[in-house]
Amino acid sequence: MPEKLIIATQNHHKVMELKSMLLGIPFELGSLESYPDYIAPEETGADFKENALIKAQSAAAYTGTWAFADDSGLVVDALEGRPGIYSSRYAPDDASRIQRVLDELKSVSDDKRQARFICAIAIVSSQGKSWIVEGKCEGIISHTPKGKHGFGYDPIFFFPELGKSFAELLPEEKNQISHRSNAVRKALELLKTLGV
């Protein structure tokens, strides 16, 4: 019987995206959606890696199983790295978070709108041992949101190689190139060697 690996989030979008990427690992996959009383820890880390580790350690301790947590966000050069680790707390909802970034970049020219999505993944074993990997995806912040897929800042994150925003890509296209998929690929290799 494979050990259980809990995806340490109650965000259904993220659970579905990660489960589809983690097919074939030698673990039984679950998520914190099965633990309605779980209270997420405060994310007090200084960067994505520290926050991912805080979440994974908390979930592993609560469930007594292996845990897999990611912390990701948008880093915009012209905003000195903001929203960064505060990406999901930058405003009350996706639409207002997007609007805040666009407002802050209103006077920034096209050649200075570089940004990247960063994703750190922490894996913590049922015994508390930990591993961390990181993935990135470079892009540009567009002037207007485009596309209906994805979530978060996807509608304003333009990916030059495909000439589309992340929200204009089909999920399977996004899963080939995104920061999360880059980090997950590294985590998959790791999990295949850790499976018990």
LINLIN-V841319 format. One record per residue. RES is the residue in one small letter. SS is DSSP state (H for helix, E for strand, C for the rest). PSI is psi as a letter, one per 30 degrees, with the letter a starting at -180 (999 if undefined). D_LAST is the distance of its C-alpha to the last C-alpha in Angstrom with 1 decimal. Layout:
res ss psi d_last
RES SS PSI D_LAST
RES SS PSI D_LAST
This chain:
res ss psi d_last
m C k 8.9
p C l 6.4
e C l 6.7
k E k 10.0
l E j 11.2
i E k 14.9
i E j 17.3
a C i 19.7
t C l 23.0
q C g 25.5
n C j 27.2
h H e 26.9
h H e 27.9
k H e 25.1
v H e 22.5
m H e 23.8
e H e 24.0
l H e 20.4
k H e 18.9
s H f 21.0
m H f 19.6
l C g 15.9
l C k 16.0
g C g 13.6
i C l 10.5
p C h 7.2
f C l 7.8
e E k 10.8
l E k 13.6
g E a 16.2
s E l 19.0
l H f 21.4
e H f 23.9
s H f 22.7
y C i 23.7
p C f 27.4
d C f 28.2
y C k 25.9
i C j 28.2
a C k 27.0
p C l 27.7
e C k 30.6
e C j 29.8
t C g 31.6
g C l 29.9
a C f 32.3
d C l 30.3
f H e 27.6
k H e 24.8
e H e 25.9
n H e 26.1
a H e 22.7
l H e 21.3
i H e 23.5
k H e 22.3
a H e 18.6
q H e 19.1
s H e 21.4
a H e 19.2
a H e 16.2
a H e 18.8
y H e 20.5
t H f 17.6
g C g 15.4
t C a 12.4
w E l 11.0
a E k 14.1
f E j 15.4
a E k 19.2
d E l 21.8
d E k 25.3
s E l 27.8
g E l 31.5
l E k 34.6
v E j 36.3
v E k 39.9
d H e 41.8
a H f 45.2
l H g 44.0
e C h 42.7
g C f 39.1
r C l 39.6
p E f 38.2
g H b 35.0
i H f 32.8
y H g 35.4
s H e 35.0
s H f 34.1
r H g 36.7
y C f 39.5
a C l 41.4
p C f 41.0
d C l 39.8
d H e 38.9
a H e 42.5
s H f 43.9
r H e 41.2
i H e 42.1
q H e 45.8
r H e 45.5
v H e 43.9
l H e 46.7
d H e 49.4
e H f 48.2
l C g 48.3
k C e 51.6
s C g 53.6
v C k 51.0
s C l 51.8
d H e 49.7
d H f 49.0
k H g 47.5
r C g 45.0
q E k 41.9
a E l 38.7
r E k 34.9
f E k 32.0
i E k 29.2
c E k 25.7
a E k 23.4
i E k 19.7
a E k 17.9
i E k 14.2
v E k 13.7
s C l 10.7
s C f 11.4
q C g 12.8
g C g 15.0
k C k 14.0
s E l 15.3
w E k 15.7
i E k 18.7
v E l 20.0
e E k 23.4
g E l 25.2
k E l 29.0
c E k 31.5
e E k 35.2
g E a 38.0
i E k 41.4
i E k 42.5
s C l 45.0
h C f 48.1
t C k 47.4
p C k 44.3
k C k 43.6
g C l 41.3
k C f 39.9
h C l 36.1
g C a 33.5
f C l 34.0
g C b 34.9
y C g 36.9
d H e 36.1
p H f 39.8
i H g 41.2
f E j 38.6
f E k 40.2
f E j 38.2
p C e 40.9
e C e 39.2
l C f 39.2
g C g 42.3
k E l 40.8
s E l 39.5
f H e 35.8
a H f 37.2
e H f 39.0
l C k 35.9
l C l 34.1
p H e 30.6
e H f 29.2
e H e 31.6
k H e 30.6
n H f 26.8
q H f 27.6
i H f 29.3
s C l 28.6
h H e 27.4
r H e 24.5
s H e 23.5
n H e 23.9
a H e 21.6
v H e 19.1
r H e 19.1
k H e 18.2
a H e 15.5
l H e 14.1
e H e 14.1
l H e 12.3
l H e 9.5
k H e 9.2
t H f 8.7
l H f 6.3
g C k 3.8
v C 999 0.0
